[in-house]
Amino acid sequence: MIDVLGYAISDYYRNTSPGKLFINNKYGAKEKMPLVIYFRNMRNMPEMEIIAMRKCRGKVLDIGAGAGSHALVLQQKGFDVTALEISKKACEVMKDRGILKVVHKDIYLYKKEQFDTLLLLMNGIGFTGTIQRLREFLQHAKSLLKPGGQLLFDSSDIAYLYKNRQPPPDVYYGEVVYQYEYKDQKTAWFKWLYIDRKTLRKVAEEEGWKTKVLFDDGSDQYLARLRLKAEQS
């Protein structure tokens, strides 16, 4: 896949003729993604993300770290944090921003270390794309956690998109298809997952995890913590 997001982040950070980043979808008009959102400090982060970082403990792996804003906050607070990102350009930006441990890797192929906290924010769990791939990630995550470790991520229920129309048949309604567009380049279409609380609990339970919702914004978004059931008994 073309590193469209990485180039957009890099251009914005280096002020190299930054353009507009758009996200195309199959359910409506394309959406503009403000690049500044990848460079927020803690004062500009939503309550849910602040709570998530406060719940971090021990050695942290920030998965899908983007431009590294969450990893940078945690590092400044004294955490031993590793920022993992599949975008090479974004990794270069994170290193320039002063993040000490940056790994350019696909999370499914990463097996080097174990951590106390696996962190995925800005709906980072969405990268799994489908329920089946989420199951695969939950199995892989077990190998990345130290005993007593935790998995923290936010997601949302997007049932509201289908109030006036039927969701796609034979597909979980939270599996959506997106495409990044930046300047004159587009990525291939890719799947992104938004999972409702009830489905998450069911899937996690079946894969050996216990789920606790740590924050609910009263609307569609929530923050979840998953721990291995075998360690909760």
C-alpha angles and dihedrals in degrees: 000000000000111000093238095148091048093053091048092051092046094049092049094048094047093038088234101159093299115207134194121285115216132187114211120202141179097238105057148334119337116266129225114232111207107226092212088074089074091057103048122140121219093271090062099044121103120254092254093059092046091052090049092054091047089054092054117108139177120352111001133205111198103203117204089010096178109189090351103250095142093042090050092053091049092047091051088052090056101260122146094236132174118199112212119192135163093210112090093199092051089050090055090052092050091052090050090050089059103258105154101206116043123163123192101206147119105255092226088061096044114104105141104108145011126236141196093224132030108197128195116171136174086045088306091164086069090082088081087072099197140038090251093053089047088057089051091050092049089054092048091046090063089067092052098053128086116224109291092018127149140218115217125189143141128227139157143224109245097186087121089075089068102047092111100029141037120266117240111287120250092008129096105254092231093063102094132174122233141175129197117225123190126167104318098336132091132186123228113269112275136185123248125189129224109179127195119227096251094051091045092054091049095047093043092049091052091050094050102264134123115219129212124179107222098181136015120188091207092248127054107320130080142168118230135194119202125195130176112268092219089065095047098061 
